[in-house]
Amino acid sequence: MSGNPEQPLVSVILPTFNRADSLARAVGSVIAQTYPNWELIVVDDASTDHSRQVIYGFADPRVYYVRLPVNCGHPARPRNIGWLLARGTYIAYIDDDNAWRPVHLERLVAAAEAHPEAAGAYGGRCDHLPDGAIEEILDPDHGIETGDALHRHDLLHVMPEMWSETNVTHEDAEFWNRLLQRYQAGLAWVPEILSDYYLHEGNRHHRRWLNLRRYDAGYFSRNAARLDEPARWRSYVDLVTRLGARRVLDVGCGRGWTVRALRRLGVDAYGVDPAPALAELTVIPDHFVRTTADLLPFPAAAFDTVLCVDLLTHIPESLLDQSLREMARVCGRYLVVAVDCADPTKEGHCTVRSRSWWLERLSGLGIEPVPDLDQRLSGHPDASLEFIICDASATRGVSLRRASAMRPAKPVTGGLISSALAGESFSAPPG
């Protein structure tokens, strides 16, 4: 692409801290762009390694270096500082441990220019996993990673708070969720792999819809299957269909991939999740309820199967019993729970216990596991998760009725699910 002066300037913001070993790759990928009209603002969060020397080694007048005197501990403030210094029509971001394909900016700018109603544009990416595996992600519903997108500089009028410096764990997801809420046209999609993410110990790259935790190399080596989201939800769909389910509730459904797949198979499936971000990004807006597991806004025995995968370990022990009672209350037959019993780091987990502990906890509530069925339905791709399948049809005691009385009168609903919650389309499943 020629250096046409009419091409809009793109300001690229690169926050960095003690990543001299990978910084050159990130900067080099920006310099190698086929789109020439850019400026790179490197905001160094008080690095103590030789990051400064790495930047000074690039003899390109479009590269600017700013060093903060005190470490902020997260990239939100460096990004905000870069935004304030930026002069471009568009703003793009790249992390110090990732890289762009040469056509990254060319494709994104072209898409944004072709869709002036949009806030910007985003494309696909390639994840390079610690074990050497490569996962290409080319799905517009997969979620927005910061390095995959660019947005218009003038969004300050709808995003005056810029990047959150208080929610430093989920600032990426929060930023893009706020942007999509306030900019109805959203972002233009470019169906092409434009970025490379290198996942390793200490990096902050988070999973697609429910990614919202930090990983390290140990986590990926223990849980590599969790990166293959399609394989995971396909296995859950297979499990549920083998149970003969016709009406399913997925508690902790994330963006709703499992629910969507089940509905495509003719199963009357719904999902609930407490995360505000996922309520905005769900792929099942008409069949999604934002609520917590301990307050499910459904009639008793409304579903023949309730699925709860990798959620209970994120609930404090003080709330576990109420959550389990609620799930059993709305469950007419099979309650399927999957818990992580083998995460020594407790990454994002409140309750990491052994399988025997969970079995005892369930039995103490009158929720009896079905061990034979559990064994026949084994073979899910995520070996770190322990599946426990219970027969909830007998759990209709006082404790469950008490849980029913605690349901909220006006749940947050989405679209067509409203009539279902009002009881218009729910009936007890056959025994």
C-alpha positions in Angstrom: 0.0 0.0 0.0 1.4 3.4 -0.9 1.9 6.2 1.6 -1.2 8.2 0.6 -1.4 11.3 2.9 -5.2 11.0 2.8 -5.0 7.6 4.6 -6.1 8.1 8.2 -3.5 8.0 10.9 -3.7 5.1 13.3 -2.3 5.5 16.8 -1.0 2.1 18.1 -0.7 1.9 21.9 1.6 -0.7 23.4 1.8 -0.9 27.2 4.8 -2.8 28.5 6.5 -4.0 31.7 9.6 -6.1 31.9 9.1 -7.9 28.6 12.3 -7.0 26.8 12.5 -10.6 25.5 9.3 -10.3 23.5 9.0 -6.6 23.0 11.0 -6.5 19.8 8.7 -9.0 18.2 5.6 -6.9 19.0 7.3 -3.6 17.8 8.7 -5.3 14.7 5.3 -6.5 13.7 3.9 -3.0 13.8 6.8 -1.6 11.7 6.2 -4.4 9.2 2.7 -3.3 8.5 1.6 -2.8 4.9 -0.4 0.2 6.1 2.2 2.9 6.5 0.3 5.8 8.2 0.7 4.9 11.9 2.4 6.0 15.0 3.4 3.7 17.8 3.2 4.9 21.4 5.1 2.6 23.7 4.1 3.3 27.4 6.6 1.6 29.7 5.1 0.9 33.1 8.4 1.5 34.9 10.3 -1.6 33.6 13.5 -2.6 35.4 14.9 -4.7 32.5 16.4 -3.4 29.2 13.1 -2.5 27.5 14.2 1.0 26.9 17.2 -0.2 24.9 15.0 -2.5 22.9 12.8 0.4 21.8 15.8 2.7 21.1 17.1 0.0 18.8 14.4 0.7 16.3 15.4 3.7 14.1 11.9 4.6 13.1 10.6 8.1 13.7 7.0 6.8 14.0 7.9 5.0 17.3 7.5 7.0 20.5 8.6 5.9 23.9 7.1 7.1 27.2 8.3 5.7 30.6 6.2 6.0 33.7 8.1 6.8 36.9 6.0 4.4 39.1 4.7 1.0 38.1 0.9 0.8 37.9 0.7 -3.0 37.9 -1.8 -3.3 35.1 -2.1 -2.0 31.5 -5.2 0.1 31.9 -3.5 3.3 32.9 -0.7 3.0 30.3 -3.4 2.5 27.7 -5.2 5.6 28.9 -2.0 7.6 28.8 -1.4 6.4 25.3 -4.9 7.4 24.3 -4.4 10.9 25.6 -1.2 11.2 23.6 -2.6 9.7 20.5 -3.1 11.9 17.4 -4.7 9.3 15.1 -8.1 9.0 13.7 -8.1 5.4 14.9 -6.6 3.8 18.0 -5.3 0.2 18.0 -3.7 -1.8 20.7 -1.0 -4.5 20.8 0.4 -6.2 23.9 4.2 -6.6 24.4 4.1 -10.4 24.1 1.9 -10.6 21.0 2.3 -9.8 17.3 0.3 -8.7 14.2 0.2 -10.1 10.8 1.5 -7.6 8.2 -2.0 -6.7 6.8 -3.5 -6.2 10.3 -3.9 -2.4 10.1 -4.6 -2.4 6.3 -7.6 -4.7 6.7 -9.0 -3.1 9.9 -8.8 0.4 8.6 -10.4 -0.6 5.3 -13.3 -2.2 7.2 -13.8 0.8 9.5 -13.7 3.2 6.6 -16.3 1.0 4.7 -18.5 1.1 7.8 -18.5 4.7 9.1 -21.5 3.9 11.3 -19.4 1.3 13.3 -17.1 2.1 16.2 -14.2 0.4 14.5 -13.3 -3.1 13.3 -11.9 -6.4 14.6 -10.6 -9.6 13.0 -9.6 -13.1 13.9 -6.5 -14.3 15.7 -4.2 -17.3 16.2 -3.4 -18.6 19.7 0.0 -20.2 20.2 -0.3 -22.5 23.2 2.5 -23.4 25.6 2.6 -27.0 24.4 3.2 -25.8 20.8 -0.3 -26.3 19.6 -1.9 -23.6 17.5 -5.6 -22.6 17.6 -7.0 -20.4 14.9 -10.0 -18.4 16.0 -12.1 -17.0 13.1 -15.6 -16.5 14.5 -17.3 -13.1 14.8 -19.2 -14.4 17.9 -16.0 -15.5 19.6 -15.5 -12.2 21.5 -13.2 -9.3 21.1 -9.6 -9.4 22.2 -7.9 -6.0 22.6 -5.1 -6.8 20.1 -7.7 -7.9 17.5 -9.4 -4.5 17.1 -9.2 -0.8 16.5 -11.7 1.9 17.4 -12.2 5.5 16.5 -10.3 8.1 18.5 -13.4 10.3 19.0 -15.1 7.7 21.1 -14.2 9.7 24.2 -17.6 11.3 24.0 -19.2 8.0 24.7 -16.3 6.5 26.7 -15.2 9.4 29.0 -13.9 6.9 31.6 -11.7 5.3 29.0 -10.1 2.1 30.3 -11.2 1.1 33.8 -8.3 1.5 36.3 -10.4 -0.1 39.1 -11.6 -3.3 37.5 -8.0 -4.3 36.6 -8.8 -8.1 36.4 -11.4 -7.7 33.6 -10.6 -4.4 32.1 -10.4 -5.7 28.6 -13.8 -7.3 28.6 -15.3 -4.3 30.5 -14.0 -1.8 27.9 -15.3 -3.6 24.9 -18.6 -4.4 26.6 -19.2 -0.8 27.4 -18.2 0.2 23.9 -20.7 -2.2 22.4 -23.4 -1.1 24.8 -23.0 2.6 23.9 -22.2 2.3 20.2 -25.1 0.4 18.8 -23.5 -0.3 15.4 -20.7 -2.2 17.1 -17.5 -3.1 15.2 -17.1 -4.2 11.7 -15.9 -7.8 11.3 -12.9 -8.8 9.1 -13.0 -12.6 8.4 -9.2 -13.1 8.5 -6.5 -14.0 11.0 -4.8 -10.7 11.8 -3.1 -11.3 15.2 -0.9 -13.8 16.9 -1.3 -14.4 20.7 1.5 -16.2 22.5 0.3 -17.7 25.7 2.9 -18.3 28.4 3.6 -18.0 32.1 2.6 -14.5 33.3 0.6 -13.4 30.2 -2.8 -11.8 30.5 -4.6 -13.2 27.5 -8.1 -14.4 28.6 -10.5 -16.9 27.1 -13.3 -15.9 24.7 -16.7 -15.3 26.5 -16.1 -16.2 30.0 -12.6 -15.1 29.8 -11.9 -13.4 32.4 -9.1 -14.8 34.4 -5.3 -14.9 34.2 -3.5 -18.0 32.9 0.0 -19.2 33.2 1.9 -22.0 31.5 1.0 -24.4 34.3 -2.7 -23.8 33.9 -2.6 -24.5 30.2 -0.6 -27.7 30.6 -3.1 -28.9 33.2 -6.2 -27.7 31.3 -5.3 -27.5 27.6 -8.7 -28.9 26.6 -10.4 -25.8 28.0 -8.9 -23.8 25.2 -10.8 -25.8 22.6 -14.2 -24.4 23.4 -16.1 -26.1 20.5 -14.8 -29.5 21.7 -16.0 -28.8 25.2 -19.5 -27.7 24.4 -19.9 -30.5 21.8 -19.1 -33.0 24.6 -21.7 -31.4 26.9 -24.3 -31.5 24.1 -23.5 -35.2 23.6 -23.8 -35.8 27.3 -27.1 -34.1 27.6 -28.6 -35.7 24.5 -27.5 -39.2 25.7 -29.5 -38.5 28.9 -32.6 -38.0 26.7 -33.1 -34.4 27.8 -35.9 -32.4 26.2 -35.8 -29.3 28.4 -32.4 -28.1 29.7 -31.1 -25.3 31.9 -27.4 -24.5 31.7 -26.4 -22.8 34.9 -23.3 -20.7 34.4 -23.8 -20.8 30.6 -21.3 -18.1 29.7 -22.2 -16.7 26.3 -24.4 -19.7 25.7 -22.7 -21.9 23.1 -24.0 -25.1 24.6 -27.5 -23.8 24.8 -27.4 -22.6 21.2 -26.2 -26.0 20.0 -28.9 -27.8 22.0 -31.6 -25.6 20.6 -30.4 -26.3 17.1 -30.9 -30.0 17.9 -34.5 -29.3 18.9 -33.9 -29.3 22.7 -35.8 -26.6 24.6 -32.7 -25.1 26.3 -32.1 -22.0 28.4 -29.1 -20.5 30.1 -28.4 -18.4 33.1 -25.2 -16.6 34.2 -24.5 -13.8 36.7 -21.9 -11.9 34.7 -23.1 -8.5 33.3 -20.6 -8.7 30.5 -22.0 -12.0 29.3 -25.5 -10.7 29.3 -24.4 -8.2 26.7 -22.3 -10.7 24.6 -24.6 -13.8 24.8 -25.3 -15.7 21.6 -28.8 -16.7 23.0 -30.4 -13.3 23.9 -33.9 -14.7 23.8 -33.1 -17.7 26.0 -30.7 -16.1 28.5 -31.4 -14.9 32.1 -28.8 -12.9 34.1 -29.1 -14.3 37.6 -27.1 -16.2 40.2 -27.3 -19.9 40.9 -28.9 -19.4 44.3 -31.9 -17.5 42.9 -33.2 -19.2 39.8 -36.4 -17.6 38.5 -38.1 -20.8 37.3 -40.9 -23.0 38.6 -40.2 -26.3 40.4 -39.2 -29.2 38.1 -39.2 -26.8 35.1 -36.4 -28.7 33.4 -35.8 -32.4 33.0 -32.0 -31.8 33.0 -29.9 -29.0 34.7 -26.3 -28.7 33.6 -23.8 -26.9 35.8 -20.2 -27.0 34.4 -17.2 -25.4 36.2 -19.3 -23.0 38.2 -19.7 -24.4 41.7 -15.9 -24.0 42.4 -16.4 -20.3 41.8 -19.1 -20.0 44.5 -18.1 -19.5 48.2 -18.9 -22.4 50.4 -21.4 -20.3 52.4 -23.6 -20.1 49.2 -23.1 -23.6 47.9 -26.0 -25.3 49.6 -28.5 -22.7 48.5 -27.2 -22.9 44.9 -27.4 -26.7 44.9 -30.9 -26.6 46.4 -32.1 -24.2 43.7 -30.7 -26.3 40.9 -32.3 -29.4 42.3 -35.6 -27.6 42.8 -35.9 -26.6 39.1 -34.6 -30.0 38.0 -37.2 -32.7 37.2 -34.7 -35.5 36.7 -31.0 -35.2 36.1 -28.7 -32.7 37.7 -25.3 -32.8 36.0 -22.5 -30.9 37.8 -18.9 -30.7 36.8 -16.3 -29.4 39.3 -12.6 -28.8 39.2 -11.0 -31.0 41.8 -7.4 -30.7 40.6 -6.5 -27.1 40.4 -3.7 -26.5 43.1 -3.5 -22.8 42.2 -7.2 -22.1 42.7 -7.1 -19.7 39.7 -10.4 -17.9 40.0 -11.7 -20.6 42.3 -13.3 -20.2 45.8 -14.0 -23.9 46.5 -11.6 -26.5 45.3 -12.4 -29.8 47.0 -12.1 -33.5 46.3 -14.7 -35.6 44.4 -15.6 -37.4 47.7 -16.2 -34.0 49.4 -18.6 -33.0 46.6 -20.4 -36.3 46.7 -20.9 -36.0 50.5 -22.1 -32.4 50.1 -24.7 -33.4 47.5 -25.9 -36.4 49.6 -26.2 -34.2 52.6 -28.7 -32.1 50.7 -30.7 -35.2 49.6 -29.3 -34.9 46.1 -28.1 -38.5 45.3 -25.5 -39.2 42.7 -26.1 -41.9 40.1 -22.6 -43.5 40.0 -23.3 -46.1 37.3 -24.7 -43.4 34.9 -21.8 -41.2 35.7 -19.3 -43.9 34.6 -21.2 -44.6 31.4 -21.2 -41.0 30.4 -17.5 -40.4 31.1 -15.0 -39.4 28.4 -15.4 -35.6 28.3 -12.4 -33.7 26.8 -11.6 -31.8 30.0 -9.8 -34.3 32.2 -9.5 -31.8 35.1 -13.3 -31.7 35.5 -15.1 -34.3 37.6 -18.6 -35.0 36.4 -21.2 -36.0 38.9 -24.7 -36.9 37.7 -27.5 -36.9 40.2 -31.2 -38.0 40.2 -33.0 -34.9 41.5 -36.5 -36.3 41.0 -36.7 -37.3 44.7 -35.3 -34.1 46.1 -38.6 -32.3 46.8 -38.1 -31.8 50.6 -38.7 -28.8 52.8 -35.3 -27.4 52.0 -36.1 -27.2 48.3 -39.5 -25.6 48.9 -37.8 -23.0 51.1 -35.4 -22.2 48.3 -38.4 -21.8 45.9 -39.8 -19.1 48.1 -36.6 -17.1 47.8 -36.9 -16.7 44.0 -36.9 -13.0 42.8 -40.2 -11.7 41.7 -38.9 -9.8 38.7 -35.9 -11.6 37.1 -33.7 -9.9 34.5 -34.8 -11.6 31.3 -34.1 -11.5 27.6 -36.7 -11.4 24.8 -38.8 -14.5 24.3 -37.8 -16.0 27.6 -40.1 -13.6 29.4 -43.2 -15.6 28.6 -41.5 -18.8 29.7 -40.5 -17.3 33.1 -44.1 -16.3 33.5 -45.1 -19.9 33.4 -46.7 -19.8 30.0 -44.5 -22.5 28.3 -43.3 -24.5 31.3 -44.7 -27.7 32.5 -43.3 -30.5 34.6 -41.3 -32.9 32.5 -42.4 -36.5 32.5 -41.0 -38.7 35.2 
